[in-house]
């Protein structure tokens, strides 16, 4: 069962901002909490969309399975972010797979109460559409980069995008607050893990990034930005 923090998490989410407090309270008893171990699948592409999920703690990656058998990493989601919602509203199977990157707690809201609530409060659908629009714009930029950019600019742009989304300022730069494997970085940038390892190792030697116990720190974001824009280093 969800705990007393469920109501606060729902009220803080933009998707439920227009819902009266009494209706949020009525949603709490049907909301369930789940814990997933690192690398455990939350749902698979093609599964029935029975739940809308919210990340409570930890990280979730959204994957798409390609015909070639390779997973394409679409996005990383952190605390407070929703996933699976559009499939729920459209009553269609989940279009992608959700997997925990680390020990992750999620809240899940069943489809029928959510649909009933969205009929009374169209702001839920509106905010969901705005959220998906933002994610699609980011995905479009990623696809455009994959099509035209060399590998190094793509990797640099990927790190900058992650840092802009969840980076935490630190004494040595901007830290990604989670363990990002080279495989995940490679998947997001559309390259091989060997290439990601080689380039990140070189950036570490050059002082552009640092590896702090598995967490990458962007020590020179401006230099990475120049690389992302295809500008030669000084």
Secondary structure, DSSP 8 states (H G I E B T S, - for coil): ---TTHHHHHHHSGGGTTS-HHHHHHHHTT-EEEEE-TT-EEE-TTS---EEEEEEES-EEEEEE-TTS-EEEEEEE-TT-EESHHHHHHT---SSEEEESSSEEEEEEEHHHHHHHHHH-THHHHHHHHHHHHHHHHHHHHHHHHHHS-HHHHHHHHHHHHHHHH-EEETTEEE-SS---HHHHHHHHTS-HHHHHHHHHHHHHHTSEEEETTEEEES-HHHHHHHHTT----
